[in-house]
Structures are given as C-alpha cells and as structure tokens.
C-alpha cells in the first residue's frame, strides 16, 4: 500500500497519533496517512498510533543474484586466466599448473561463492510504517484493548474489525448471563456488541447457551419496546443459524414452542429447521391452537429421510417411516424435496424404481407421498 508524501498536515485529527519526527522519518504526513481508508476507518472509531520501524523481509537470493552469478563467472574466469597466463609467461612452462589452476578456479570459484545460497532466502532491512489501534490513549501510549502492530502495506487488515472482535470477546467473557432474561438487559448487551451472525454463535456459559439461544429464554417486557427492538436487530442480521442448541441440547425452535411466543415467528418464517423427535414432544404440549397452526407453516426439513434416499438404503428408510406420521411432516413439501434429491442423484433407473416400488414403505395413509 503506497503512502504518498504530502506537505500539508491535518493536525486537527486527534485520533491518529504520530509525531512530527515519525512523519519526517517515514517521509509522509497525517493527511497522506488518512487517505488510506483502513487507517481512516480505524481512526474514526479508535485510537491509532503510527510509527516508523526498521524491519526485515525475505528476498529470494536466486532472483536477487541471477545476473550477478553470470557476471561473477565471466569476471572470475577472465581474472584467473590472466593471472595464470602471466605466471606461465614469467616462469616458463612449469607454471602451466598455475594456468590450469586459474582455469579450474575460474570455473569452480563462482559456484563456491554463490551455490550454497542459490535456493535460499536472505533478509534485508527496509524502512516500514507500523500501525496499531486501541480503545484508549494514555501517557503517550495505547491502553485497554488493542490490536497487535501491523506493517502498512497491501496486506493491512481491517483494524476496526480486529479491535471490535477483541472488544466483543472480552465483553462476552464478562457477561453475567443471569441478567440476560429481561429484554432491557439483553438489548443493552446487543447494543454493546454490534452483533453479526458469528457473534450470536458465541457461548456465554458452561451449559452451552449461546447469545442467540439465550434470546429465546428472554421474557418480553410489559410494553414490548425493548423486545421489539431486539427482534428488529435480529431481523437485520443475515444468515443466522436458528438450528443452534443451547443448554441441555434444547434448540431455538423447541424454545419457541415451549414459550408459545408469536412475536419471534417473523424471524424464523423463512428459515429451514432440521426435524428432531424432541420437536414433536414440544409441539404436542402447545396449548394455543392458533399458535399451533402457525408452527405448522414453518419450514421443517426431514433430512434423515432425504439422506436415506441419497444412500439408497432400504433399511434406513423403513426405520424412518414413523417420521411420516409426524404432525410436523408436510407431505407435499417432503415429496418435492425427495423429487429434487432424486434428480440431483442423476440416476434415472433408481428414480423410476423408487417412485414405482418404494412408496409402499413410505405411505402411511391412502395418498401417495409422490404423485
């Protein structure tokens, strides 16, 4: 990442800490540094220090000295020829040994000099600019949570993302999960974390609860304001995995059924849940008939049946036949899923056989599973 020197400095930018001596040593300015979007982004949110440093980098010896090797051969060869010839001229034929020695040295010498390192790397010092971001700046140095030092080059990572990650992990470690059962406390935690899908996967206690599974244990507040804000935050986070399980292996959907919470249904109406036998028990205990109908509209996928079709296992399919009797099994949807699975297998012989023969193992009613 090239930093172009600019004479005018923007001395009013306080989140970027760099001394005049450092700027001079690095041959740049505040304004030039802040033209780097990664530095600017980090300095907008955190304290950022930039300083010069001599560092070493590996350079390929072979590439560095490719031309020099050939030049060395030529120069050494000619030098030893001259010295050998001179000796022969001055001392007679007896010094032909000197000439031969010169020729051999001309041929072998360069390789003795360069060959041991032809395929190795070597290090050279170069001036570098180092950058580090942190939460606070006290006594002329960063304090609190901070990133490691990075060299300013084309591989510079997002310092904002790095320090946000550290802050988030530190806050999660200090989270008192006993206080997260109220909507107000849970909302306060979310606002402090600025969560994404990965944040929601973080475990918050030894029982295995994650930030996401904990939400489905939160009691809605009386006026619903905080709870609705939480729902809106989660709505705007992409690719949330609602198949997560928390303490005692209880899944998000089980928690939804157990609480008969209609407010969270908009969050999961398009999500693809995995069927488990535990869901049937939770469904059977639902008291609200209207809520029960809403649960039946959810997308619950019977992956065990689909996998049995994929591996063409008669035995597995026979064992899974009771799943077809599950009140959560939408036969029309399952039929379409099986159709797609069979087509993806690209085995028309098996596909035709399954449709014409195997239905007797799948049917538990009078209607064919696959028309």
Legacy VTK file of the C-alpha trace (Angstrom):
# vtk DataFile Version 3.0
C-alpha trace
ASCII
DATASET POLYDATA
POINTS 371 float
0.000 0.000 0.000
1.807 3.131 -1.212
1.780 6.152 1.094
2.429 9.318 -0.931
4.169 12.173 0.916
2.080 15.345 1.186
3.486 18.577 2.612
0.316 19.868 4.285
-0.566 18.208 7.582
-4.002 17.832 9.087
-3.009 18.443 12.711
-6.610 18.620 13.946
-7.207 14.915 13.580
-6.738 13.751 17.176
-7.467 10.031 16.887
-4.333 9.495 14.803
-1.242 9.664 16.999
2.011 10.194 15.081
4.881 12.523 15.979
6.457 15.044 13.625
9.739 13.173 13.926
7.985 9.960 12.888
6.345 11.666 9.911
9.716 13.007 8.816
11.386 9.612 9.187
8.620 7.943 7.196
8.511 10.669 4.547
4.754 11.167 4.817
2.105 13.295 6.532
-1.078 12.944 8.550
-3.205 13.758 5.558
-1.446 11.175 3.429
-1.913 8.521 6.107
-5.593 9.364 6.433
-6.086 8.879 2.710
-5.654 5.185 3.439
-9.284 4.050 4.004
-8.340 1.362 6.543
-6.381 3.850 8.656
-9.175 6.438 8.328
-11.853 3.925 9.341
-9.884 2.816 12.392
-9.050 6.388 13.439
-12.728 7.346 13.234
-13.603 4.803 15.943
-10.458 4.057 17.944
-7.106 5.480 18.966
-4.490 4.796 16.282
-0.715 5.041 16.539
1.614 5.105 13.519
5.370 4.946 13.915
8.452 4.088 11.859
10.422 0.916 12.356
13.216 -0.903 10.658
12.061 -4.355 9.788
13.402 -7.252 7.788
11.852 -9.005 4.859
12.905 -12.087 2.956
14.204 -11.657 -0.566
14.866 -14.581 -2.885
18.635 -14.933 -3.261
18.290 -16.616 -6.643
16.268 -13.746 -8.062
18.481 -11.108 -6.454
21.745 -12.502 -7.811
20.686 -14.179 -11.034
22.535 -11.659 -13.202
25.379 -11.306 -10.749
26.114 -15.044 -10.871
26.791 -14.939 -14.599
28.807 -11.755 -14.285
30.792 -13.352 -11.482
31.573 -16.382 -13.631
32.810 -14.247 -16.510
34.886 -11.895 -14.375
36.405 -14.640 -12.269
37.169 -16.768 -15.310
38.884 -13.919 -17.148
40.748 -12.839 -13.992
42.152 -16.288 -13.307
43.055 -16.779 -16.998
45.018 -13.546 -16.936
46.811 -14.429 -13.687
47.629 -17.947 -14.941
48.874 -16.719 -18.288
51.056 -14.106 -16.655
52.599 -16.725 -14.370
53.304 -19.005 -17.311
54.931 -16.201 -19.249
57.165 -15.188 -16.353
58.130 -18.628 -15.073
58.064 -20.821 -18.109
56.117 -23.986 -18.816
56.424 -25.113 -15.219
53.818 -22.544 -14.363
51.287 -24.122 -16.698
49.981 -25.605 -13.483
49.221 -22.054 -12.462
47.346 -21.516 -15.711
45.348 -24.737 -15.284
44.666 -23.862 -11.689
43.434 -20.475 -12.796
41.090 -22.050 -15.338
39.705 -24.532 -12.802
39.279 -21.801 -10.230
37.504 -19.668 -12.830
35.008 -22.447 -13.428
34.554 -23.641 -9.834
35.082 -20.398 -7.928
31.800 -18.597 -8.658
29.805 -21.653 -7.684
31.760 -21.944 -4.446
30.805 -18.336 -3.758
27.136 -18.427 -4.767
25.990 -22.061 -4.884
25.402 -22.644 -1.167
22.702 -19.960 -1.157
21.171 -20.270 -4.620
17.862 -21.635 -3.328
17.681 -19.848 -0.009
16.118 -16.553 1.061
18.053 -13.766 2.620
16.930 -10.824 4.705
17.375 -7.148 4.018
16.396 -4.222 6.210
13.908 -1.653 4.926
12.027 1.253 6.424
8.478 0.364 7.453
5.471 2.111 8.908
3.804 0.260 11.775
0.228 0.866 12.877
-1.669 -0.199 15.987
-5.191 0.576 17.184
-6.652 0.566 20.683
-9.529 1.673 22.897
-7.727 4.424 24.846
-4.604 6.579 24.632
-2.986 7.434 27.966
0.528 8.575 28.931
1.556 8.711 25.261
0.655 5.098 24.599
-2.312 2.882 23.823
-4.177 1.323 26.706
-7.098 -1.022 27.180
-7.872 -3.494 24.410
-5.622 -3.096 21.393
-4.566 -4.837 18.224
-1.105 -6.124 17.533
1.205 -3.980 15.388
0.803 -4.270 11.629
3.032 -3.059 8.839
1.275 -0.643 6.496
1.260 -2.496 3.205
-1.180 -4.076 0.792
-1.976 -6.843 3.318
-3.063 -4.482 6.099
-6.165 -5.986 7.763
-9.205 -4.071 8.921
-8.053 -2.696 12.262
-11.638 -1.767 13.121
-12.726 -5.378 12.677
-9.720 -6.660 14.644
-10.291 -4.477 17.677
-14.081 -4.896 17.541
-13.535 -8.647 17.670
-11.344 -8.329 20.767
-13.785 -5.973 22.497
-16.712 -8.250 21.690
-14.945 -11.344 23.025
-13.898 -9.528 26.192
-17.452 -8.303 26.797
-18.911 -11.756 26.230
-16.448 -13.228 28.715
-17.657 -10.722 31.322
-21.361 -11.174 30.531
-23.498 -12.076 33.513
-25.962 -14.475 31.910
-28.233 -14.329 34.952
-29.112 -10.773 33.932
-29.994 -11.639 30.341
-33.510 -12.907 30.955
-35.015 -9.422 30.720
-35.470 -7.677 27.393
-33.852 -4.467 28.659
-30.621 -6.198 29.749
-30.436 -8.330 26.607
-30.941 -5.256 24.393
-28.205 -3.404 26.288
-25.830 -6.306 25.627
-26.682 -6.425 21.911
-26.172 -2.686 21.503
-22.767 -3.009 23.146
-21.697 -5.828 20.854
-22.938 -4.599 17.450
-23.566 -8.298 16.685
-23.254 -10.288 13.490
-24.091 -13.940 12.790
-20.787 -15.093 14.305
-21.329 -13.064 17.467
-24.643 -14.837 18.012
-22.839 -18.203 17.997
-20.656 -17.292 20.984
-21.171 -19.408 24.099
-21.995 -17.425 27.208
-21.965 -20.125 29.882
-20.680 -23.593 30.640
-24.101 -25.119 29.935
-23.692 -24.378 26.235
-26.065 -21.452 25.776
-25.151 -19.033 23.008
-26.140 -15.395 22.691
-28.823 -16.474 20.220
-30.310 -19.382 22.194
-30.384 -17.159 25.279
-32.699 -14.762 23.456
-35.458 -17.364 23.279
-35.435 -17.506 27.085
-35.823 -13.735 27.380
-39.080 -12.582 28.935
-40.750 -9.860 26.810
-41.055 -6.556 28.617
-44.519 -5.271 29.534
-44.755 -2.542 26.906
-42.784 -4.631 24.366
-40.490 -1.779 23.310
-37.139 -3.365 24.174
-38.233 -6.782 22.948
-39.354 -5.378 19.586
-36.011 -3.616 19.219
-34.211 -6.943 19.765
-36.389 -8.608 17.127
-35.614 -5.783 14.671
-31.874 -6.110 15.315
-32.012 -9.858 14.646
-34.111 -9.300 11.508
-31.309 -7.234 10.016
-28.586 -9.824 10.634
-28.132 -12.153 7.678
-27.591 -15.926 7.773
-28.448 -16.521 11.433
-28.400 -20.231 12.294
-31.609 -20.902 14.218
-30.767 -24.616 14.377
-28.432 -23.852 17.275
-28.926 -25.721 20.525
-28.348 -24.293 23.987
-28.276 -25.771 27.479
-29.457 -29.396 27.697
-29.467 -29.560 23.896
-32.677 -27.543 23.591
-32.975 -25.953 20.146
-34.274 -22.497 19.265
-37.457 -23.949 17.763
-38.129 -26.010 20.891
-37.792 -22.855 22.976
-40.209 -21.034 20.662
-42.754 -23.845 21.003
-42.333 -24.088 24.762
-42.904 -20.360 25.249
-45.654 -20.144 22.581
-44.088 -16.835 21.612
-45.754 -15.408 18.493
-43.500 -12.309 18.456
-40.488 -14.270 17.222
-42.259 -16.135 14.419
-41.495 -13.410 11.827
-37.784 -14.044 12.495
-37.974 -17.724 11.526
-40.819 -17.907 8.992
-38.386 -18.468 6.090
-35.734 -20.449 7.974
-35.179 -24.155 7.265
-35.287 -26.094 10.531
-33.985 -29.639 10.951
-36.530 -32.148 12.251
-35.779 -33.815 15.587
-38.038 -36.084 17.688
-37.873 -33.511 20.510
-39.814 -31.075 18.336
-42.780 -33.451 18.342
-42.905 -33.501 22.152
-42.744 -29.701 22.279
-45.436 -29.418 19.601
-47.756 -31.814 21.466
-47.590 -29.585 24.571
-48.665 -26.389 22.785
-51.953 -25.162 24.291
-52.728 -22.276 21.943
-54.412 -23.784 18.853
-53.786 -20.690 16.747
-50.087 -20.761 17.634
-50.024 -24.480 16.780
-51.262 -23.712 13.262
-48.554 -21.077 12.857
-45.871 -23.636 13.778
-47.175 -25.972 11.049
-46.464 -23.231 8.495
-42.733 -23.293 9.316
-40.224 -24.979 7.033
-39.163 -28.167 8.834
-36.907 -30.392 6.746
-36.691 -34.168 7.224
-33.010 -34.573 6.387
-32.814 -38.151 7.708
-35.294 -39.321 5.072
-33.540 -37.380 2.310
-30.150 -38.790 3.302
-31.577 -42.323 3.312
-32.787 -41.743 -0.252
-29.340 -40.455 -1.244
-27.575 -43.574 0.020
-30.312 -45.835 -1.413
-30.801 -47.583 1.924
-33.986 -49.678 2.184
-33.273 -50.451 5.831
-32.803 -46.800 6.801
-35.986 -45.726 5.031
-38.048 -48.424 6.735
-36.777 -47.293 10.143
-37.613 -43.692 9.305
-41.149 -44.473 8.157
-42.664 -43.275 11.507
-41.430 -39.760 10.718
-44.080 -39.617 8.005
-46.710 -39.775 10.759
-45.246 -36.739 12.499
-47.726 -33.830 12.712
-44.787 -31.653 11.664
-44.361 -33.537 8.380
-45.747 -31.629 5.429
-46.043 -34.482 2.938
-46.450 -32.279 -0.112
-43.259 -30.398 0.715
-41.377 -33.589 1.589
-42.448 -35.091 -1.742
-40.954 -32.103 -3.563
-37.747 -32.377 -1.531
-37.463 -36.091 -2.431
-38.121 -35.278 -6.096
-35.254 -32.773 -6.081
-32.989 -35.217 -4.253
-33.681 -37.956 -6.806
-32.986 -35.623 -9.725
-29.737 -34.422 -8.145
-28.603 -38.047 -7.874
-28.818 -38.334 -11.698
-29.772 -41.988 -11.516
-32.971 -42.348 -13.593
-33.156 -46.109 -13.008
-33.200 -45.688 -9.231
-35.523 -42.687 -9.522
-38.106 -44.655 -11.502
-37.778 -47.676 -9.209
-38.218 -45.550 -6.096
-41.322 -43.841 -7.414
-42.975 -47.024 -8.629
-41.878 -49.514 -5.975
-40.688 -47.900 -2.784
-43.825 -45.954 -1.965
-45.240 -48.902 -0.044
-42.558 -48.320 2.626
-43.273 -44.584 2.756
-47.070 -44.491 2.684
-48.879 -44.448 5.981
-52.102 -43.087 4.567
-54.185 -43.516 1.472
-52.451 -40.799 -0.557
-49.169 -41.452 -2.318
-46.235 -39.481 -0.983
-45.063 -38.802 -4.516
-47.631 -38.452 -7.274
LINES 1 372
371 0 1 2 3 4 5 6 7 8 9 10 11 12 13 14 15 16 17 18 19 20 21 22 23 24 25 26 27 28 29 30 31 32 33 34 35 36 37 38 39 40 41 42 43 44 45 46 47 48 49 50 51 52 53 54 55 56 57 58 59 60 61 62 63 64 65 66 67 68 69 70 71 72 73 74 75 76 77 78 79 80 81 82 83 84 85 86 87 88 89 90 91 92 93 94 95 96 97 98 99 100 101 102 103 104 105 106 107 108 109 110 111 112 113 114 115 116 117 118 119 120 121 122 123 124 125 126 127 128 129 130 131 132 133 134 135 136 137 138 139 140 141 142 143 144 145 146 147 148 149 150 151 152 153 154 155 156 157 158 159 160 161 162 163 164 165 166 167 168 169 170 171 172 173 174 175 176 177 178 179 180 181 182 183 184 185 186 187 188 189 190 191 192 193 194 195 196 197 198 199 200 201 202 203 204 205 206 207 208 209 210 211 212 213 214 215 216 217 218 219 220 221 222 223 224 225 226 227 228 229 230 231 232 233 234 235 236 237 238 239 240 241 242 243 244 245 246 247 248 249 250 251 252 253 254 255 256 257 258 259 260 261 262 263 264 265 266 267 268 269 270 271 272 273 274 275 276 277 278 279 280 281 282 283 284 285 286 287 288 289 290 291 292 293 294 295 296 297 298 299 300 301 302 303 304 305 306 307 308 309 310 311 312 313 314 315 316 317 318 319 320 321 322 323 324 325 326 327 328 329 330 331 332 333 334 335 336 337 338 339 340 341 342 343 344 345 346 347 348 349 350 351 352 353 354 355 356 357 358 359 360 361 362 363 364 365 366 367 368 369 370
